[in-house]
Amino acid sequence: MLIEIGGTYDLEVVKKTDFGMFLDAGDLGEILLPTKHTPADLGPGDIVEVFLYLDSEDRPIATTQVPKAEVGEFAYLEVKENTPIGAFLDWGLDKDVLAPFAEQHRPMVVGKSYLVFLYLDNQDRITATSKIDKYVSNDPEHGFYAQQAVELIIANSTEMGFKAIVDQSHWGLLYNDDVDQRLSFGQTIEGYVKHVRADGKIDLSLKSGQQIRDDYSQIIEDYLHDHEGFAPVHDKSPPEQISELFGMSKGQFKKAIGGLYKQQLITIAKDGIRLV
């Protein structure tokens, strides 16, 4: 197993000292886990999960603290301090992570949070950048598929909806019509791939296909209950009539009433649909 700075690993304790435990980190050698981050019952031969980074003197060091992101990941981090070399961001460890001035999309302000990507600089120091576009892939051969559950990071808004980073790798789009809750910049939320276009671009949804169908079915059932069990539309009705009545497309309507019919909740006739 290749062990690198900026990742989390299960490492073996090889030596105990007054100031901590030394862990076997393969090609990186023995790395110190300081006493303050060492579980009380840990000893030589035990395995411990740690995150590896460089200390203030650029020496590899381990911690049992859990960072908000690892190298190669995006995160929404708060600025704790501005210095002559850049802004330091809180990422969950004792030592804050640096966003150099050259890696700031716009000047960072203490107390505000920014969506950043973590990478290793040429000296293996973990570094943050808010210039994230170059780290989000546009490769159309991505392997995502419709109805796949994914993790989304809300990146920004457009006239059409919200751009989101899908599973820490690709851009996707949440259309306004598919958003029924307040979304915040930098928010991490579970979502679904709604559709993969021919050019590989990813359309997203906050609900699975089944959840959407259930919502449409409920809309139809509610209408029927409120209108004496009858709606003057069916699977042959014009799309405009269906949209005006239920606010959904004809395809969505047909799938919904098909499900209701299979559950024997409605009947479908030439003049419309009826509750059973």
N, C-alpha and C positions, 0 to 999 in steps of 0.2 A: 504493500500500500504506500502510495506517494503521500508524504506528509509535508504540507506547505503552511507558511505563515498566512493567517487570515481564515483558517478553517477550524472546525470542531472535530476532535478525534478521541477515541478511547485508547489511552496510553497506560503502559505498565510503570508502576513505581519501582525504581531500581536502587534508590538510596534515600535514607532519611538523614537530615541535618538539623541543626538548631534553628535554621531560618527557613526551612521548608523541605519539600520532597523533590528529588530529581526524577524526571520521567524519561523513558526511552522514546525519543522522537525520530528514530531511524536515521536517515541521512543528515538530519539537523542536529544530531547528537543528543546529549542529555540536557533537558530543559528544566529550569526551576519552576516549581509551583510554590509560591510563597506561603508561609504559615497561615497568614490571614485568610487565604482562600482554600486551605486544606481541611477536608472533613476530619473530625476528631479521631475517627476509628481507622483512618487510612494508614497503610504500612507497606513495606517492600513486598512486591509480588502482587499487590492489588492492582486492579484496573480502575481508572478514573476518567470521566469524560471532561475534557478541557478545551478551551479555545486558545489558540496560539497567536501572539502578536509580538511587537517589539516594544521594549520598555523605553524610558526617557533617554537611555544611553544606547539605543538601537540594538539591544541584545534580545534574542528570542526569550520569551517568557510565557508561562501558562497561567490560566485563570479558570476557576469554576463559575465565574460570572458569565451570564448569557448576554451576548451583544444583541442589539436590535436588528443587526444585519451582519452578514459575513462578506468577505471579498467576493465580488461577482454578483452582488445583490443590490436592490434598490430599497431605500427606507426614507421615511419622513422624519427628519431630525431637527431638534431645536438648537439654536446657536447659544452657547454659554458665555463666550468671550471673543472679543476681537483683539488681535495682536498685530504687530508690524509684519508678520509673515502670513497672516490670514485669519480665518475664523475657526474656532474650536467648537465642535458639535457634540452634544450628549448622545452617545450611542449605547449606553448601559454599562460601560466599564469605568473603572477609576480614572483611567487616562482617556481624555476626550480625543476625538478624531479630528484631524486638520483638514480644512478646505482651503487650499492656497488661493490667493487673490486671482491667479490665472485660471483657476477652475471654478470660479463663481460666475454664473450666468448674469447675475446682477449683484451689486454689493450686498452682503448679508448683514442683517441687523440683529443685535443681541435680543433674545426673547422671542424671535420669530422662528418658524420652522420651514424647512426647505426639503424638497424631494431630491435626494442625492443618490449617486452610485458609488460603491466602494471598490477601489482597485489598489494594486500594489504599484508604487512608483519605482524608479530605477534603483532604489536602495532597499527595496522590499518593505517599505513603510506603508502601512494601510492609510489610504488617502481618500477623501471624499470629493466629489465633483457634482455641481448642480447642472453641468452641461451634459444632460443625460441622453440627448438624441442619438449620439454616436454609439451608445451602448445598448440601444433597443434595436433588435434585429428586424429587418424588412424582408428577410428570406422567405419567399412564398412556399418553400418546401419545409414546412414547420411541423407537420404531423398532427396538428390540432383537428378535431372533428366535431360535427354538430352534436349537441347535447352533452358534450364533455364538461364536467365540473372543473372549474379553474379558480385560481386566486387572482383577484384584480387589485391593482393600485391605481386609484383615480389620479390622473396626471394633470389634466386641464379640460376646459370646456370649449366647445365650438358651437356654431349655429345649429348643427345637426344633433349635438348631444355631448357626450363625455368621452375623451380619449383615456384609455386605461392600459396599463402594462399588464400583459397576460402571463401568469406564471413566471414572472421575473425575466421574461425574454422578448416578447413581441408586442407590437401595438394592436389594440382592438378598439372598437367603437361601440359605445352604448347610445342608441338613439333616444332622443327625448321621449318619444312615445312609449319606450320600454322602461322608463324610470318613474316609479311611483313613490319615491322617498327622497329625502334630502341627502345629497352626497357632498362630501367635503374634499377639498384638494389634499392629496396625500393619504386619504382613507384607504385602508385595506379591507376588502369585502369579498365574500364568496359570490361567484357568478357562474354563468354557463356560456359555452359557445353556441350561439343561435344559428349561425350560418358561416360557412367558409366560401368566399366568392371565388370565381374562376381565376382571379389574379392573386389568390392567396390571402387577401385581406380578410380580417376576422370581424364579424358582427357578433355582438355580445348581448346577453340578457341577464337580469338579476334573478330570473326564475327558470326552472327547468321546463322542458316542453310539456311535461305532465302537469306541472303547477299552472302553467298558462292555460292548458285545456280545461283544468278544473275550474279556474277563474271564469272562463267563458261559459262553461256549463252552469255555473252558479248564477251568472248574469241572466241566462235564459230561464232558468228555473224561477228566479225571483220575479222576472217579468210575468211569467205564466201565473204565478201565485197572485200577483197584483191585478191580473186581467182575466179573472174567472177561468183560468186554466187554458187560455187560448191565445195564440199569436198568429196573425194572418200572413205568415211567411213559411216557406219550406225550402228544400234543397234546389228547387228550380226557380226560385224567386230572383229578381234582378239584384245585383250586388249593391246598388244604391239604396234599395229598400231595406236590405239587411243592415247596411251600415247606419242608416238613419234610425232604425229601431233599436239596434244593439251596440252600435259603435265598434263593430268588428268586421273583418273582411268575410267574403263569402266562403273562402276556404276554411277559415277559422270556425265559422258558423256550422259548416257541414261536418267538420270533425267533432264539434261539440254535440250537435244533435245526434250524430251517429253513436257517440258514447252513451248519451241519455237513452236512445232507442234500445241499444244492447242491454242496458240495465233495466229495461221495461218501465222506464219512468215517463215516457211520452209515446204518443203515436204520431205518425206522419201521414197526412192526407193531402188531397189536391188543394184544399183551401187553407191549409196551415198545419201547425203542430198543436197537440193537446196533451195536457197532463193526464196520466192514467189514474 
